[in-house]
Amino acid sequence: RAARAEAQAKQDAEDAAAAAAVARMGIVEQRGESDAEEEAPDEVPAPGREAEVIPVTHEVAIPGHAKAVTAMSLDPKGSRMVTGGLDGVVRYYDFNGMSEAKEPFRIVEPVDCHMVQSLSFSTTGGVALVVCSDSHARIYDRDGSSKPVQTTVKGDMYVRDMQHTKGHTQMLTGGMWHPFHSEQWITSSLDGTLRIWDINTAGGGMDPFF
């Protein structure tokens, strides 16, 4: 009888533990369901109300271009910024020497009547790649000199095989500096090619077709 009573008590304890575990699981599931029900989908804030959903503590509006801004780049140290727009103008800003007017210290127009497609500082911040909507990519120094340090050549538009011409034959669509090599950059064009360039190679680039 004693053994039977002991076995029964042990069985009752196991049943109680199992019931408690099931109860806890049920509570967790209910909490998970309630959390899922309470979680609302992300919504795009209305214009002018971005600060209500974006954790912004400080914001400064910098006077920019006459038309829409299409490209922007910061140097690696974050001390200088270049912007470009549909007006075809590149503006240089120096945050360390910026006055309350927040005006650019240099304004450059690389080519007439062509919008700025892309801007990219090199990994050293010494020069910036400027890509406009023509067939040439231009390299300017960080001070925004009037003449570019280097300009890529234009390819022969009458050559069908793009491997046999040294540059882009149609409008450029983008460009970016190499993230590790400070002397190389890449450009893309409507001619369907990507071209890798080297600042130490005159015009034709290090690998003109990719």
Number of C-alpha atoms within 10 A of each C-alpha: 6 7 8 9 10 11 12 12 12 12 12 12 12 12 12 12 12 12 12 12 12 12 12 12 12 12 12 12 12 12 12 12 11 11 11 10 9 9 8 8 6 7 7 9 12 8 7 7 10 12 12 10 11 9 8 9 6 5 7 6 6 12 10 16 17 11 13 12 19 17 20 18 19 18 19 14 9 12 13 20 20 24 24 30 23 19 18 24 24 25 21 21 22 18 13 9 11 13 10 7 8 16 16 20 13 15 18 16 17 21 15 11 14 18 25 29 23 24 27 26 28 27 19 14 18 14 22 27 26 27 29 30 21 21 21 23 28 19 22 21 18 17 15 20 12 13 13 17 14 17 18 21 19 18 19 16 14 9 11 9 9 20 13 12 19 20 27 29 23 20 18 25 18 22 23 20 22 17 11 10 12 17 16 20 21 20 22 22 21 14 15 12 19 20 20 21 25 19 18 11 14 13 19 20 21 17 15 23 17 12
